[in-house]
Amino acid sequence: MTDPLLDLVREYRHQIEVFNASPPDISIEEDEELVAVTWGPHYERLCTAPPDATTLEGAVEAVRLVHDEQKLCGSQPDLTINVLRAALALFDERRAQA
C-alpha cells in the first residue's frame, strides 16, 4: 500500500539533500532557482495541502518531519499545522471505523 503523505515527506527530504549538495558559492539567483526545482514545491505542498496519511509509517514520518523542521528551522506554523492534520487524519479515520 502506498501512502501519499509518506511519499511527499520522503521526496521533500531527498530534495533537501540535493539542494544541500549544491556548491556553496552559487549566486542568490542560482540559489532561488535551485530551491524552485528541488525542495521548494514540496515544501509549499506540505504547508498548504499535504495529502492525508494512509499508513502508520506515513503518519509517524510526518510527525518526525515536523519535529525535525521545528528543531532545525524554528517556527513554521503552516507546515506544522497542515502536516500534523494530515498525520492525524489516519488516527481519526481509524477511530471512526472502530
N, C-alpha and C positions, 0 to 999 in steps of 0.2 A: 504494500500500500504506500502510495506516495503522499507526502504532506507538503502542500504549497508553502506554508509558513517556514517549515524546516528548509525547504529548497531555497527560499528567499534569504533566510539568515545565512545559510552556507555560502550562497553566491555573494552576498554582501561582504562577508568575512574574506572570501577569496579575492574579491576586487580591492579590498583594503590592502591585502598583501601585494597585489600587482602594483597598486599606487605607491606603496611604501618602498618598493624595489626600484622606483624611478630614480634617476640621478638627482642628487641634492641641489645641484646648481641650475635647475631649469628656471625659466622666467616665470613671472606671475601669470602671464597669458598661457604659457605651456602648462602650468600647474592647473589653471582653471579648465583648460581643455582636457587634461588627464582626469580630473575629477568628473567631468561630464561623460567620459566614456568608460570610467571604471566604477567607483563606488557611489557616485552621486545619484544616479537614477534609482538604485536600490535603497539608498538612504531615504530618498523622497517617498518611495512607496512604503517603507517602514513607518515613516512619520505621518502619512496621510491615509493609506488604505491597505494595511497588511492583510493577507488572507487569514482566515481562522485556522488554527492548528487542528489537524485531524488525527494526530498521534500523540502519545505521551512524550515521545522523544522530541517532537516539534515544539510542544508546549514548554518542555524543560529547556531546550536550546534558546527559545525566545526569552525566557526569564533570565537565562545566563547572559544573553546578549545585552539586555537592559542593565544587568549588574555591571558587566564589563564596560559598557559605554558610560555609565554614570561614574565609575571609578576612574576611567581614563580621560573622559571629556567633560565631566561635570553635568549640570542640569540640562536635560533635553526633554522638556515636558511632552512635546508632540510624539517623539519616539517612545518614551516611557509609557504614556497613557495608551497609545494605539497598539503597541506590541503586547503590552500586558493584557489589554482587552482581547486581542486575538488569541493569546495563550489561554486565557480564562474561558474562552468560548468552548474549548474541549471539555472542561470540567462542568460547565453549565449544561452542556448537552448531555453529558453522562448522568448528571443529577436528574435532569428532566426525564430521562429514559428509565431511571430506577424505580 
